[in-house]
């Protein structure tokens, strides 16, 4: 399920609820909408928790992968330091074009991390916005 679409749908339903709250009638429709919004909000919270757990597992796996790569790099360093290195005008970690593979990996990881952080910030903002509107509507109902 697309979390962004779910949030957008919930926002539209909250706006419908706000509109109907301002009007005189339709108490049953308001209660139905409010129950549906609360139910879907709970489902959305469960999905966000699931996404957080999945992200945590991915972080753990990436950490393990980096540790394995670090071990392999250390083995290569030992192997290289055991032999006299030929002169190269540009130091190379990948042996091809003089680029630093570690820097490329770190840059790519940074981009991915930034994208994931941006997505979670967006979701958190939308859920907080919905929470505030729901609290206001529930208080207005009482």
C-alpha positions as CSV (number, residue, x, y, z in Angstrom):
1,X,0.0,0.0,0.0
2,X,1.3,3.5,-0.8
3,X,1.6,5.4,2.5
4,X,1.6,8.8,0.8
5,X,-1.7,7.9,-1.0
6,X,-3.2,6.7,2.3
7,X,-2.2,10.0,4.0
8,X,-3.6,12.0,1.2
9,X,-6.9,10.1,1.4
10,X,-7.0,10.6,5.2
11,X,-6.4,14.3,4.8
12,X,-9.3,14.5,2.3
13,X,-11.6,12.7,4.7
14,X,-10.5,15.0,7.6
15,X,-11.3,18.0,5.4
16,X,-14.7,16.4,4.6
17,X,-15.3,15.9,8.3
18,X,-14.3,19.5,9.0
19,X,-16.7,20.7,6.3
20,X,-19.6,18.6,7.5
21,X,-18.9,19.7,11.1
22,X,-19.3,23.3,10.1
23,X,-22.7,22.5,8.6
24,X,-25.8,22.0,10.8
25,X,-26.8,18.4,10.0
26,X,-25.2,15.1,9.2
27,X,-24.2,14.0,12.7
28,X,-24.3,10.3,11.7
29,X,-22.2,10.9,8.7
30,X,-19.7,12.8,10.8
31,X,-19.5,9.9,13.3
32,X,-19.0,7.4,10.5
33,X,-16.3,9.5,8.9
34,X,-14.6,10.0,12.3
35,X,-14.6,6.3,13.0
36,X,-13.2,5.5,9.6
37,X,-10.5,8.1,10.0
38,X,-9.5,6.8,13.4
39,X,-9.4,3.2,12.1
40,X,-7.3,4.1,9.1
41,X,-5.0,6.3,11.3
42,X,-4.4,3.2,13.4
43,X,-3.6,1.1,10.4
44,X,-1.3,3.9,9.1
45,X,0.5,4.0,12.5
46,X,1.0,0.2,12.2
47,X,2.4,0.6,8.7
48,X,4.8,3.4,9.8
49,X,5.9,1.1,12.7
50,X,6.5,-1.7,10.2
51,X,8.5,0.6,8.0
52,X,10.6,1.7,10.9
53,X,11.3,-1.9,11.8
54,X,12.2,-2.7,8.2
55,X,14.5,0.3,8.1
56,X,16.2,-0.8,11.3
57,X,16.7,-4.3,9.8
58,X,18.2,-2.7,6.6
59,X,20.5,-0.5,8.7
60,X,21.7,-3.6,10.6
61,X,22.3,-5.5,7.3
62,X,24.1,-2.6,5.8
63,X,26.3,-2.3,8.9
64,X,27.1,-6.0,8.6
65,X,27.9,-5.6,4.9
66,X,30.2,-2.6,5.6
67,X,32.0,-4.6,8.3
68,X,32.5,-7.5,5.9
69,X,33.8,-5.0,3.3
70,X,36.1,-3.5,5.9
71,X,37.5,-6.9,6.7
72,X,38.1,-7.6,3.0
73,X,39.8,-4.2,2.5
74,X,42.0,-4.9,5.5
75,X,43.0,-8.3,3.9
76,X,43.8,-6.5,0.6
77,X,45.8,-3.9,2.4
78,X,47.9,-6.6,4.1
79,X,48.4,-8.3,0.8
80,X,49.4,-5.1,-0.9
81,X,51.7,-4.0,1.9
82,X,53.5,-7.4,1.7
83,X,54.5,-6.6,-1.9
84,X,56.5,-3.6,-3.1
85,X,54.1,-1.3,-4.9
86,X,54.9,-0.1,-8.4
87,X,54.9,3.6,-9.0
88,X,51.6,5.0,-10.1
89,X,51.0,8.7,-10.6
90,X,47.4,8.5,-9.2
91,X,46.8,6.2,-6.1
92,X,44.0,3.8,-6.9
93,X,41.9,1.7,-4.6
94,X,40.1,-0.1,-7.3
95,X,43.1,-0.5,-9.6
96,X,41.5,1.1,-12.6
97,X,41.0,4.8,-12.9
98,X,42.3,6.4,-9.7
99,X,39.0,6.8,-8.0
100,X,38.5,6.1,-4.3
101,X,35.9,3.4,-4.1
102,X,35.3,4.1,-0.4
103,X,34.4,7.7,-1.2
104,X,32.0,6.6,-3.9
105,X,30.3,4.1,-1.5
106,X,30.1,6.7,1.2
107,X,28.6,9.2,-1.2
108,X,26.0,6.8,-2.5
109,X,25.1,5.7,1.1
110,X,24.8,9.3,2.1
111,X,22.3,10.0,-0.8
112,X,20.2,6.9,0.1
113,X,20.2,7.8,3.7
114,X,19.1,11.4,2.9
115,X,16.3,10.1,0.7
116,X,15.0,7.8,3.4
117,X,15.3,10.5,6.1
118,X,13.3,12.9,3.9
119,X,10.6,10.3,3.3
120,X,10.2,9.6,7.0
121,X,10.2,13.3,7.9
122,X,7.4,13.8,5.4
123,X,5.4,10.9,6.8
124,X,5.9,12.2,10.4
125,X,4.8,15.7,9.4
126,X,1.6,14.4,7.7
127,X,0.7,12.1,10.6
128,X,1.2,14.9,13.1
129,X,-1.0,17.2,11.0
130,X,-3.7,14.5,10.9
131,X,-3.4,14.0,14.7
132,X,-3.8,17.7,15.4
133,X,-6.9,17.9,13.2
134,X,-8.4,14.8,14.8
135,X,-7.8,16.1,18.3
136,X,-9.4,19.4,17.4
137,X,-12.5,17.6,15.9
138,X,-12.8,15.3,18.8
139,X,-12.7,18.2,21.2
140,X,-15.2,20.1,19.2
141,X,-17.6,17.1,19.3
142,X,-17.5,16.9,23.1
